[in-house]
Amino acid sequence: MGGGLVICVLIALAFFTSLAFTGFMAAAGLSDVPNARSAHSRVTPRGGAIGVLAALGICALALPHLIPNLNFLPSFTPFLSLVFAVGIVGLTDDAMTLPTGLKMLVLGLICALAVWAIGPVTQLPIGTESLSLPYVLGFVGSVLWLFTVTNIVNFMDGSNGLMGLSMSVAAFALFGISVSSGAPLSAVLALIVGAAIVGFLPYNFRARAKVFAGDVGSLVIGFTYAGLILLLISEAPNSSPVYAGPLLVLPFLADGLLTMARRAMRGERIWQAHNQHIYQRLIRGGRGHKNVAWIYGFLTLIMGNIVVYGATKGWLTSPLILIVPVILLSVIYIAASKRLPQ
């Protein structure tokens, strides 16, 4: 089977598996009852993005048959198992609402196991040189990367289409950077994740969503994306893709982390549920769900183009490729925060 046909088969398998499971959850999913911080006003099923998890599992089973020569890294099976562990945590939280402390503890443990299985980031590229990090520092930093992205994606999943559109763009950009880095396993997995998220969007990316992703969806998508960055670095250590990871999800990280910092400065509990993210305030200011999703999706697309184009120009070895967008998005956040309703 030719490479182009294999890619089409994988995209179709991931898309239709996700579409089918999402449709099932739309009909029989757990109910999400709106509360004071919700951006919706009617009871809506949740857990729809369990289809992404199903697509990952089915495509993983098909991969050895579709691409028999694919080099499966030793960390592939442990990583995939931990993705399903995150899915169990998310589904349990959707069903019975786990205590926040317990949920964070379990997620932290899973993140640590993932870094142990894949390996930590211990080299930061700085131009033609690289900064070597002590193993412990690299390990802790990698765990924090996984834990932060997993939770930020979950926090940003509060508006129809927002999380799905942005993370599908990030996944496809990750596919592009993986191909250019010579990392076929990472490329294939990123493609599967992107197609699976697109399979969820027809039910969610609308003015009135038929189903929400739920924690089982947003936690799995966030964890899988962050883990794929570590997998890419492990598979192609000489391609210096370290800065690509945060850059592709920078719109989410900027909104999530700066909002947490803002709440911390006001003495609020940063892990407590709230509705102070910029995307939530945009909706309260009169922007519709789809418009807000397009804004974040467009920003993510810009980041994706910077990463993919930057890879061809050798820019990914410079910290400036991350520092400059961080400063720009921080300025945008501060400006928007002053103008939008609380």
N, C-alpha and C positions, 0 to 999 in steps of 0.2 A: 504494500500500500504506500503510495507516494506521500511525501511530507505534507503537501497542501491538503490532500484528502484526509489525512490523520487529524490535522488541525480542525478541519470542518467537522469531522465526526466528534471530536472532543468538545468543540463549542456547542454543537447540537445536543450532545448527551448531557452536558452540564446545564444548558439552558432549559431543556424540556424536563429534566428531572426536577430542577428547582421550580419551574412553572407548575408542575403537577403537585408537588408537595405544598407549595404556597397556596394553590387553589384549595387543597384539602384543609389546610389550616384556616383559610378564609371562611370555610363552611363549618368547621368543627373546632376552631382554635379556642384558646383560653380568652376570657373576656377581659378587656382593659377598660375599667370604669373611670371616667374622667374625674379629676379632682381640681383643686385650686390652682395648681401649677401646670395643668395640662393645656396643650395647644388644640385639643379637640373637645367637642361638646357632646358626643354621643358614644355609647358603648360600642367598642370595636374589637373584633378578635385580634389576638396577638400571637407571637410565635411563628409568624409566616416565614421568616427567613431561616427556619429549620431546613428549608429546601436547599440552602447553600451547603449546609452540613451533609445532607443526603447526596447532593451532587458531588461533593468532595469524596465521599465514601465510594460511590459507584464508579466514578472516574478513576479513583486510585486502584480499584479492582480491575478495571479495564486496561490500565496503562501498560502492564507487562505484555498484554496481547497486542495492543495497538502499536507500541514502540518497544519491541523486544530488546533493542540494543541500548535503551536508555540506561544511563549509569545512575542507579539508585544509591544515594549516599547512605551510609550506616545510620545517620540521624533521621532518615525519612520516616521509617515506621514509628519510632518513639515520638517524633513530632506530630504525626497524624493522630496517634493515640491520645496525645495531650490536647489536640484540637477537639477531639470528641469528649475529653474530660471537661473542657471549658463549656462545651455544649450541654453537658449534663448539669453543670452548675447553673448555667443560664436558664435551662428549662425548669429546673427546680425552683429557681427564683421567680420565674414567671408564674409557676403554679401555686407557690405558698409564701413568697416574699421572705427570703432568708435574712437573718440579722446582718446588718452592714459589716460589722466587724468580722463575722465568720466568713462571709462572702469574700471580703478582701484578703483574709488570711489564706483561704483556699486558692484564690487566684494567684496570690503571691507565691505560694508553694509550686503551683503549676508552672508559673513563669520561670522560677529557679530551676525546675526540672528540665524545662525546654532549653535553657541556656547550657545546662550541664550536658544535654544530649547533642546540641548543635555546636556548641563552642561559643565563647564570648568574643566580643570585639576587643582586640588588644593593640591595634594599630590605627592611628588617626592620620590620614594623609595631609601633608602640609607642603604643597607644591611638589617638587621632585623628591622631597624627603618624607619621612613619616615619624610620628611621635609614638614611641613604644610605651604602653601602659602596663603597670604591674598586673599580674593575672587577677588578683583579688579585685582591684579597681575596675578592670575590664568586665569581670563577672558581675559585680554589683551594678555597674552602669548598664550592662546588657539586660539584666533583670528589670531595672527601672524603666528601660526603654519598652520592654514587653508589657510591663504592668501599666505604664502610663498610657500607651497607645490603646491598649485593650479597654481601659476605663474611659478615656476621652471619646473614643468612638461610641461607646455606650451612652455617655452624657449627651453627645450631639445627635442622638437618635430620638428627636422629639418633635420632628416636623415631617410631614409627608414627602417622601422622595429625597429628603436631604442627605441622609446617611448613605442610602443606596446609590444615588447618582454620583456623589463625590467618591465613594470607595470603589465603584466600578471603574471610574476614570483613573484612580490611583492604581488599581490592579492592572489595567491595560497598559498604563505607562510603565509599571514594574515589569510587565512582559517585554516591553520594548527595550528597557535597560538590561534585562537579563539576556536577551538575544545578543545585544551588542557586546555584552561582557563575556559571552561564551559560556553561559550557565543554562544548559538545556532543561534540567530538572526544575529549577526555579522558574524558568520561562513557561513551562507546561503548567505548573501549579498556579502561577499567576493568571494564565489564560483561563484555566478552569474556574478560579474564583471570580474573575471578572464576568465570565459568561453566566455563572450561577447567580450572581447579584442582579444581572440584567433580567434573569428569569423571575426574580422577585418583584421587579419594578412595575410591571403592568398592574399589579394589585395594590401597589402602595403609592406610586407617583401620580397622584390625582388629587383634585380638590378635597374629596372625601375618600380617604383610603378604605379599601375593603379589608385590609389586614395590616397590622403593624409587625415590625421585625421581631420585637420582644428581646429580652436579654439573650435568649438562645441564639438570636441572629446577630445582634450588634456585638456581643462579646466574642463570638466565634469569628466574625469578620475582622474585628480589630486585632484579635490575637493571631489569626492566621496571617494577616498582612504584616504585622510586626515580626512574626516568626520567619516569614519568607525573606525579609530583609537580612536576617541573620543567616538564613540558609544560602542566600545569594552571596554574601560575603565569604561564607565557608566554601562555597563551590567555585567562586572566582575571586580569590584573595588578591590577585594582582590588578584587578580592574578598579579598585578604590571606590566602591559604590556606597561608602558609609554615609555621606551627606545626602544621598538620594532618598534614604528612608524617611527622615523627618521632613524633607522638602516636599515630598509628594502629598503629605497630609498636613502641611503647615497651616492651611486655613482652619482646620479642626483644632490643631494644637494651639494656635494663637487664641482662638475664641475660648477653648477649654481652660488652658493654663492661666491666661490673663484674667479670666472671670474668677477662677479660684483665688488668684493673688488679690484681686479686688475685694473679694468677700473676706479673705483672711485679714486684710488691713482694716476691715470694719468689725472684726471680732466675731465673724460668723463661722459656723462649723462647715468646713469646705466639703465634707462628704455628705452633708444633709441635702436632700432633694430641694431644688429651687427652680425658678424660672427667670434667671438673670443673664443667661447667655445672650449674645448679640442676636443670634437667629431667633430666639424667643421674643426679644424686644422688637425686632423687625416685624414679626407677625402682629404683635400688639399695636404697632404703629400703623397697621393697615396693609402691609404687604401680604399677599397670599402665600400659602404653603409652596405652591409651584414656583412662584417668583423667587422666594428665598432659596429654594433648592437650586434654581438656575444660577443664582449669584455664587453660591459656594461651589457648585459644579464648575462654573466658569473659572473661578479662582484656582481650583484644583487642576483644571485643564492647562492653565498658564504654568503652574508649577511642573506639570508633567512635560510640557514642551521644553521648559528650561532644563529639566533633567535629561530627557532623551537627546535634545540638541547638544547640551553641554557634554554628554558622554562622547559625542563625535568630535568635539573640539578639545577634549582633555580638561574641561573645567572642573570636573568632579573631584579633582585632587586639591582644589583650593577651598579653604573654609569660607571664603567670601561668597561662594555660590549659595551658602546657607545664611550667612550673616546679613547680607544685604536684604533679601526677602523678609527675614525676621524683623529687621528694623522697619521696613515699609509696612508690613502687616500690623506691627505694633502701633505705628502712627495712625493707620486706618482704624484700628480698634479703639484707640483713645478718642479720635475724632467722632466716630460713630457713637461711642458710649456717652459722650456729652450731649448729643442731639436726640437720641432715642428715648422714648418713655421708659421709666423704671418698671 
